[in-house]
């Protein structure tokens, strides 16, 4: 139960400052998580808030600061893909947790059609949110053009298309991950290594393919023969592997550019009577906790820490909102290989 101030009214910021023995401005900075306060002031104000039962008036604060206390998490993808692919569920959950830890409300926005885009632009420009985390990986996405003109800070997941000038992004080392996966297959003595790629209108898919090409030394003709687009879906991964088995019947290894596609590729190999890893060694990408350990056999995969990526994005955005310095506008997180039975 709240403890009322000496006047019997609801405790105010002035009451908190007086109880803590600091100025109103210092109390305000503590409550707004400003870094420009001493540990002693932080402790005193926090104790006063608890003792008085102070609750900030968010509506009044919004009128003064023009802040909503909300951040948009925007996915420019078809709804079926968002809800069918476990990768997106993990991204959304990671964003919700990271923003909740910062006491910020998440507003999830799914944008695919032109109508969705127009509505999203109006909403984002209308002062309903303080900033946005943007997942818009596809080449030619008009939302990227609109996002560059928004009157609010935006942090991007991955490398968006177009000029990167003035843009803030957090990416993974996709090229390095593709190289790491393929070099591991080479180290196992495999020589006919195919790859199932994601859609090449996404930088992440292109970069993973580049890693494979560097490792096997593939020219354009070899790439056309030895790769197939699986669309980052399980069904696409199965269809792509079936096509590669028909085109490269002596294949003995596969780098699959996502775990979701790798699950489908394993289905195709099983249907074709190919043993994994005895006949075909398989490496995926993501190390998704709901997929990689649970395939048959368990999947060796390149790990990209999605939770860390989203938390770094949130940290970047909060620093932009507080006008704090940021060391690097573009951050690239490392990838690592997690070995399991599909390519031990």
C-alpha positions in Angstrom: 0.0 0.0 0.0 1.3 3.5 -0.9 2.5 5.7 1.9 1.0 9.2 1.5 3.1 12.3 1.7 3.0 14.7 4.7 0.0 16.5 3.2 -2.0 13.4 2.8 -2.1 13.7 -1.0 -0.6 11.3 -3.4 3.3 11.6 -3.2 4.8 13.9 -5.8 8.3 14.1 -7.3 8.9 17.0 -4.9 8.1 14.8 -2.0 10.6 12.1 -3.3 13.3 14.7 -3.7 12.8 16.2 -0.2 12.8 12.7 1.4 16.0 11.8 -0.5 17.7 15.1 0.2 18.3 15.9 -3.4 17.0 18.4 -5.9 13.9 17.8 -8.0 16.1 17.7 -11.1 18.3 14.9 -9.6 15.2 12.9 -8.5 13.9 13.2 -12.1 17.2 12.1 -13.6 17.2 9.0 -11.4 13.6 8.1 -12.3 14.4 8.6 -16.0 17.5 6.3 -15.8 19.9 9.0 -16.7 23.6 8.0 -16.3 24.4 11.5 -14.9 23.6 10.7 -11.2 25.8 9.4 -8.4 25.3 6.0 -6.9 24.5 7.7 -3.6 21.7 9.8 -5.2 20.4 6.7 -7.0 20.2 4.8 -3.8 18.6 7.7 -1.8 15.9 8.4 -4.5 15.1 4.7 -4.9 14.7 4.3 -1.2 12.4 7.4 -1.1 10.3 6.1 -3.9 9.8 2.8 -2.1 9.1 4.5 1.3 6.6 6.9 -0.1 5.0 4.6 -2.6 5.6 7.1 -5.3 4.1 6.3 -8.8 5.1 8.5 -11.7 2.3 10.0 -13.8 3.2 8.6 -17.2 0.5 10.6 -19.0 1.9 13.9 -17.6 5.4 12.9 -18.3 4.5 12.1 -21.9 3.0 15.6 -22.3 6.2 17.1 -21.1 8.8 14.8 -22.7 6.8 13.9 -25.8 7.7 10.3 -25.1 5.2 7.4 -25.3 7.2 4.8 -23.4 6.7 2.4 -26.4 8.9 1.0 -29.1 7.7 -0.5 -32.4 9.1 -3.9 -33.5 8.5 -4.0 -37.2 8.6 -7.1 -39.4 8.4 -6.6 -43.2 7.4 -10.2 -43.9 4.2 -12.1 -44.8 2.2 -13.2 -41.8 2.4 -16.9 -42.5 6.2 -16.7 -42.5 6.2 -14.9 -39.2 4.0 -17.4 -37.5 5.3 -20.6 -39.2 9.0 -20.0 -38.8 10.4 -20.6 -35.3 13.1 -18.1 -36.0 10.6 -15.2 -35.9 9.0 -16.4 -32.7 12.4 -16.4 -31.1 13.1 -12.9 -32.3 9.7 -11.6 -31.0 10.2 -13.2 -27.7 13.7 -11.8 -27.4 12.5 -8.3 -28.2 9.6 -8.5 -25.7 12.0 -9.5 -22.9 14.7 -7.0 -23.7 12.2 -4.1 -23.9 10.3 -5.3 -20.8 13.6 -5.3 -18.9 14.0 -1.6 -19.9 10.4 -0.9 -18.8 9.4 -0.1 -22.4 6.2 -1.3 -24.0 6.6 -3.3 -27.3 4.3 -2.6 -30.2 4.5 -5.4 -32.7 3.8 -4.4 -36.3 3.6 -6.8 -39.3 4.0 -5.1 -42.6 3.5 -6.9 -46.0 0.9 -5.3 -48.3 1.0 -1.7 -49.6 -2.0 -1.0 -47.2 0.1 -2.4 -44.3 3.0 -0.1 -45.3 0.9 3.0 -45.5 -0.7 2.3 -42.2 2.7 1.6 -40.6 4.2 4.9 -41.9 1.3 6.9 -40.5 1.6 5.2 -37.1 5.3 5.5 -36.8 5.3 9.1 -37.8 2.3 9.9 -35.5 4.1 10.0 -32.2 2.7 6.7 -31.0 6.2 5.2 -30.4 9.6 6.7 -29.4 11.6 4.5 -31.8 11.6 1.3 -33.9 13.5 -1.9 -34.2 13.3 -2.7 -37.9 13.4 -6.2 -39.5 13.2 -5.4 -43.2 15.7 -7.6 -45.0 14.4 -7.7 -48.6 15.8 -5.8 -51.5 13.3 -3.3 -53.0 11.3 -3.1 -49.7 9.6 0.4 -49.8 9.4 0.4 -46.0 13.2 0.9 -45.9 12.9 4.1 -47.9 10.1 5.3 -45.6 12.0 4.4 -42.5 14.9 6.6 -43.5 12.5 9.6 -43.4 10.9 8.9 -40.1 11.2 11.5 -37.3 12.3 8.9 -34.8 15.4 6.7 -34.2 15.5 3.3 -36.0 17.8 0.4 -35.4 18.0 -2.3 -38.1 18.4 -6.0 -37.7 21.0 -7.1 -40.2 22.3 -5.0 -43.1 19.5 -3.2 -45.0 19.7 -2.5 -48.7 20.8 0.9 -50.0 23.1 3.4 -48.4 24.1 2.8 -44.8 25.0 6.4 -44.1 23.7 7.5 -40.7 22.0 4.1 -40.1 22.3 2.0 -36.9 22.3 -1.7 -37.3 23.2 -4.9 -35.5 24.2 -7.9 -37.8 25.8 -11.3 -37.5 28.9 -12.4 -39.4 27.0 -14.4 -42.0 29.8 -14.7 -44.5 32.1 -15.9 -41.7 29.5 -18.4 -40.6 29.0 -19.8 -44.1 32.8 -20.1 -44.4 33.1 -21.8 -41.0 30.3 -24.3 -41.9 31.8 -25.3 -45.2 35.4 -25.5 -44.0 34.2 -27.9 -41.3 32.6 -30.1 -44.0 35.9 -30.0 -45.9 37.8 -31.0 -42.8 35.6 -34.1 -42.6 36.9 -35.1 -46.0 33.8 -34.1 -48.0 34.4 -32.9 -51.5 31.0 -32.6 -53.3 29.5 -30.0 -51.0 26.2 -28.4 -52.1 24.4 -25.5 -50.5 20.7 -24.7 -49.9 20.5 -20.9 -49.8 17.9 -18.5 -48.5 16.3 -16.0 -50.9 19.0 -13.9 -52.5 17.1 -10.6 -52.1 18.4 -10.8 -48.4 21.9 -9.8 -47.5 22.1 -12.6 -44.9 21.4 -15.3 -47.5 23.9 -13.7 -50.0 26.6 -13.5 -47.3 26.2 -17.1 -46.2 26.4 -18.2 -49.9 29.6 -16.1 -50.3 31.1 -17.9 -47.3 30.3 -21.3 -49.0 31.8 -20.0 -52.4 35.0 -18.9 -50.7 35.4 -22.2 -49.0 34.9 -24.4 -52.0 36.4 -21.9 -54.5 33.2 -21.9 -56.6 32.9 -19.9 -59.8 29.5 -18.8 -61.2 29.0 -22.0 -63.2 29.7 -24.2 -60.2 27.5 -22.1 -58.0 24.6 -22.5 -60.4 25.1 -26.3 -60.4 25.7 -26.8 -56.7 23.2 -24.5 -55.0 19.4 -24.1 -54.8 17.2 -21.5 -53.1 15.1 -23.0 -50.3 13.3 -19.8 -49.4 14.2 -20.1 -45.6 11.3 -22.5 -45.2 11.2 -26.2 -44.2 9.2 -27.1 -47.4 11.6 -25.1 -49.5 14.6 -26.8 -47.9 13.1 -30.2 -48.8 12.4 -29.2 -52.4 15.8 -27.7 -52.8 17.6 -30.8 -51.5 15.5 -33.0 -53.9 16.6 -30.8 -56.8 20.2 -31.0 -55.7 20.1 -34.8 -55.4 18.7 -35.0 -58.9 21.4 -32.6 -60.3 24.4 -33.7 -58.2 23.7 -37.3 -57.3 27.2 -37.8 -55.9 26.9 -35.0 -53.3 28.4 -36.0 -50.0 27.8 -32.9 -47.9 25.4 -29.9 -47.6 25.6 -26.5 -46.0 22.0 -25.4 -45.4 21.6 -21.6 -44.7 19.0 -22.0 -42.0 18.0 -24.7 -39.5 14.4 -24.5 -40.7 15.5 -25.4 -44.2 17.9 -28.0 -42.9 15.0 -29.9 -41.2 13.4 -30.2 -44.6 16.6 -31.2 -46.3 17.0 -34.0 -43.8 13.5 -35.2 -44.7 14.5 -35.3 -48.4 17.7 -37.2 -47.7 15.8 -39.7 -45.6 13.3 -40.2 -48.3 16.1 -40.7 -50.8 17.7 -43.4 -48.6 20.8 -41.3 -47.9 22.2 -41.7 -44.4 23.3 -38.7 -42.4 26.2 -38.3 -41.8 27.5 -41.5 -43.3 26.5 -40.6 -46.9 25.8 -36.9 -46.6 27.1 -34.6 -43.8 24.8 -31.7 -43.1 25.5 -28.3 -41.4 22.7 -25.8 -40.8 22.7 -22.1 -39.7 21.0 -20.5 -36.6 21.5 -23.2 -34.0 17.9 -22.7 -33.2 17.1 -24.3 -29.8 13.8 -25.6 -31.0 15.2 -27.2 -34.1 18.9 -28.1 -34.2 19.0 -30.4 -31.1 15.8 -32.1 -32.1 16.3 -33.2 -35.7 17.2 -36.8 -36.6 20.1 -36.9 -36.3 20.7 -33.7 -34.2 22.0 -30.9 -36.5 25.4 -29.4 -36.5 24.8 -25.7 -36.9 26.3 -22.3 -37.1 25.2 -20.4 -34.0 24.0 -16.8 -34.3 22.9 -15.5 -30.9 19.5 -13.9 -31.8 18.8 -12.9 -28.2 22.1 -11.0 -28.0 21.4 -9.3 -31.4 18.0 -8.1 -30.2 19.4 -6.9 -26.8 22.2 -5.0 -28.6 19.5 -3.4 -30.9 17.5 -2.3 -27.8 20.6 -0.9 -26.1 21.5 1.1 -29.3 17.9 2.4 -29.5 17.7 3.4 -25.8 21.1 5.2 -26.1 19.8 7.1 -29.1 16.7 8.1 -27.2 18.8 9.4 -24.3 21.2 11.2 -26.6 24.1 9.1 -25.3 27.2 8.4 -27.4 27.4 5.1 -29.4 30.8 3.7 -30.2 29.7 2.1 -33.5 26.7 2.6 -35.6 27.2 -0.8 -37.2 27.8 -3.7 -35.0 28.6 -7.2 -36.3 28.3 -10.1 -33.9 30.4 -13.3 -34.2 29.1 -16.7 -35.3 30.4 -20.1 -33.9 30.0 -23.7 -34.9 28.0 -26.1 -32.6 28.8 -29.7 -33.6 26.2 -32.5 -33.4 25.7 -35.9 -35.0 24.8 -34.6 -38.6 28.4 -33.5 -39.1 30.4 -34.5 -36.0 
